[in-house]
Amino acid sequence: MAEATRVKVSAREVETIPVKVGESVIVDAVFLDVNDNTAPVDGLPMWTSTNPAVLAVTNPTASSCEVDALQPGEAEVVCYADADMSAGVRNIAGRLAFAVSQLEAERVVLTPR
């Protein structure tokens, strides 16, 4: 059985995912071998954010996580996995960039004084 050589992390087909504060996105990971076929990894992958104040990782599983946009800024969600199916460890990682922007005004409410 082929070992994974890279992690493909995706949510959409763009380089940087634009989100607004308060939004959540499900991110999926696929572990691929050198021929782009799916391949197993050893143990559970680890999901993290490069800037937890901007982007929080929640509900991580073996192949996905949810990311919550907390405040404006930039961050990446990263999935680390052990591709060595024997006793050793060979770390691989996949990254997906997010640009979090502030919510914009949607309506105007007028009140008399």
Secondary structure as the mmCIF struct_conf table of DSSP 4:
data_model
#
loop_
_struct_conf.conf_type_id
_struct_conf.id
_struct_conf.beg_label_comp_id
_struct_conf.beg_label_asym_id
_struct_conf.beg_label_seq_id
_struct_conf.end_label_comp_id
_struct_conf.end_label_asym_id
_struct_conf.end_label_seq_id
HELX_LH_PP_P HELX_LH_PP_P1 ALA A 2 ALA A 4
STRN STRN1 ARG A 6 SER A 10
BEND BEND1 ALA A 11 GLU A 15
STRN STRN2 THR A 16 LYS A 20
TURN_TY1_P TURN_TY1_P1 VAL A 21 GLY A 22
STRN STRN3 SER A 24 LEU A 32
TURN_TY1_P TURN_TY1_P2 VAL A 34 ASN A 35
BEND BEND2 ASP A 36 ASP A 36
STRN STRN4 THR A 38 THR A 38
STRN STRN5 ASP A 42 SER A 49
BEND BEND3 THR A 50 THR A 50
TURN_TY1_P TURN_TY1_P3 PRO A 52 VAL A 54
STRN STRN6 LEU A 55 THR A 58
BEND BEND4 ASN A 59 ASN A 59
BEND BEND5 ALA A 62 SER A 63
STRN STRN7 SER A 64 ALA A 69
BEND BEND6 GLN A 71 PRO A 72
STRN STRN8 GLY A 73 ASP A 82
BEND BEND7 SER A 86 GLY A 88
STRN STRN9 ASN A 91 SER A 101
HELX_LH_PP_P HELX_LH_PP_P2 GLN A 102 ALA A 105
#
